[in-house]
Amino acid sequence: MVFVSKVEDIPLEPMDCPDHGEKLGLRVLVDPLLNVGIRGLSMVQTEIEPGGHTKFHEHTFEHIHFIFEGKSLVETEEKQYTVTSPTVLAFPPGAKHRQRNIGDTILKIIEVNVPATPKEFWHQLGYFKDK
């Protein structure tokens, strides 16, 4: 079965996790729990309002960001990058990073995670206000 969905039809869920950052929203696009035959990766869209940011953090999984709208200051342990759309960033497991929206519009990022981090993972961490 092929999964097809307009991104705007998938709800953007406000994240309520002060330890992770400020002014954030997350839309889970592809996830093993959707039962669409995709089990090896997950894909989410993160939106960060102007002035918002994620905390400096790391993951145990491979993590790719595709910035498709906006301007960001990307901070790593080694360096800072000012990037505008379209830009791709690849973070290996354990690479600490932070995204800060330094633009005047919403920063929109597609994230691909390998192996998959199902929506349940985000809820267990307390990232959503409604769960």
C-alpha angles and dihedrals in degrees: 000000000000117000115221125176137153106241092228089058090064111080119248104225118207111235115228101191113119089186090062100046145275137288095014136151130184130203116191105216106170123016137156090241090063087072094222096133096265111120107147101065143021131212127204135173116224121197121195120189120225108288091017126120147173120245120255100274146148137215135217090224136063109273127195124187123199108190103204100167133025141011126289142183104219113198125196131169090262105037150354122239128195105208137178130194130314098041134134124210125185121202119190118214110291096021107137115221146158133199120211122185105228095168135088096245135056112288109229121197132178110209124197117195125195120223096030121267103202123214087255088066091060092047092050089056089054095243096142128071094214098054 
